[in-house]
Amino acid sequence: MISHYLELNGKRYLLSDNYQLLDLTSWDFQIRDYIARQLNLKLSDDHVKVIELIRRSYEQREKHPFVRVVTADMAREMGPEKGTMRYFYGLFPKGIHQAFQLAGLPMQGFCF
């Protein structure tokens, strides 16, 4: 894997060649938005809510959440009409890996 540093507004981020953040602790809205632009994904408020849910789940459980856990969290926090697989995949057409990428989670054990 090839990695490089990216600087945004004076802050440096270590990224892989496929825009995967390599240091979870450096994640913030700047890098989230940059990665989204590289993936041609326009983030809505619901995207941001789901990304925050995923990050919170990862921090609490210390492991990657399964998509069903994410949709259950979405239903609890965003309402049952948005807590569905269909709605999740409408937000993240490339699936949970795309959501993990935007959340700045490590991809260890997962492949793109």
N, C-alpha and C positions, 0 to 999 in steps of 0.2 A: 504494500500500500504506500502510495506517495502522499506526503503531507506537506503543507505549506502554511505560513503565517499570513493572516489577513489583518489589516489595520482598518478600523472604523472609528472615526472621531477620537483618535488617540489611544484606543484600546486594541490590543492584539489578541487574535483568536487563532488557535491551531486547528486546521481543517484537513480532512483527507481530500483526495482528488475527486470524490463524489459528494463533497459538501457535508461531510459528517463531522460534527464538532468532536474533537478528541480530548477535550478537558471539560467535563461536566460542570465544574465550578466556575467556568468563565461564561456560562450561558446567560444571556439577557435578551431583552426585546430587540436590541440592535442586530444580534446575530440571528435570532429567530426570523426577523423580517428579511434579512439578507438571504438566508437559505430559502425562504419562501419565494423570493424574486428569482433565484436561480432555478427553482423548480416550477416556475411559471404558475404559482399559486397565489391568488389574491386573498389575503387573510381577512375574514369577517370577525365580528365579536364572538361568534360561536366557535370558530377555529381557535381563537385565543383561549376561550373557556375550556375547551377540550384539552388543549395543550397544557394548561395549568392543572387540570384534573390528572392528566397522565404524569406530570412531574410530581405532584403531591402523592399520588399512588406509589410511584417509584421510591420516593423518599421514605414513606411510611412502611412499605413492605420490603424495601431493599431488593426488589427484583422487578423485571418488566411485567406490566400488567397484560393479561390476555385481553383481546378485543371485547369479550363478553363482560369482563370486569369494567372496562372503560364505558361500555354502553349502559351498564347498571348505574355507574356513577353519573353518567349523563342524564339518565332518567330521574335520578334523585335530585340533581342540582338544576337541571334545565327543563324538566317536565317529561312525562311519558311519551309525548309525541316526538321528542327529540332523542329519546333514549333507545334508539333502534339501530340495528346494523345498517339498514338502508340509509338512515340519516348520517351515520358515521362515515359510510363509504361515499356519500354525497359530498361530505367535507374533505375527505382524504381518499381520493379515487385509487391511489396506489396502496392503500391499506395501512395497517398498523405500523409498518416500518417507516412509511412517510411521516406519520404522526410522531414516532419516536425521533426521527431525524430532526423535525422542527422543534421538538422538546429538548433537544440536545443530549438525549440519552445515549449511552454507549451501545454499540451494536454487537458486543461480544455474545457469541452464541446464536446470532441472527445473521442472515445474509440478505443482500439486496437482490 
